[in-house]
Amino acid sequence: MGLAVVGDISRHTTASTALRDFVRECDRNRQTWFVSDLDELGERLKG
């Protein structure tokens, strides 16, 4: 993992198809993750 963006950005991804697609593509790899909170980050790091 290189970068984790922690926080709820659902309001922004709901409003922007381009951002939603970008987040989805980023979450497919291990370089950049978008997570809603530190608990979710911890779970992703375990797996």
Steps between C-alpha positions, in 0.01 A plus 500: 500500500626844412218740590179471702236770485298473821158661525147484367496636146168341403336840453763581238496162325121516479524835324785408263509196274863571413605507867300184575676320212839629615443376857384161371811462283731608783343253743576212263874527556730532799643844420209727600201422721196705591356390836228653714678465836804355677316176582447435129866577434601250767284232340648567156853481640425161659373351175 
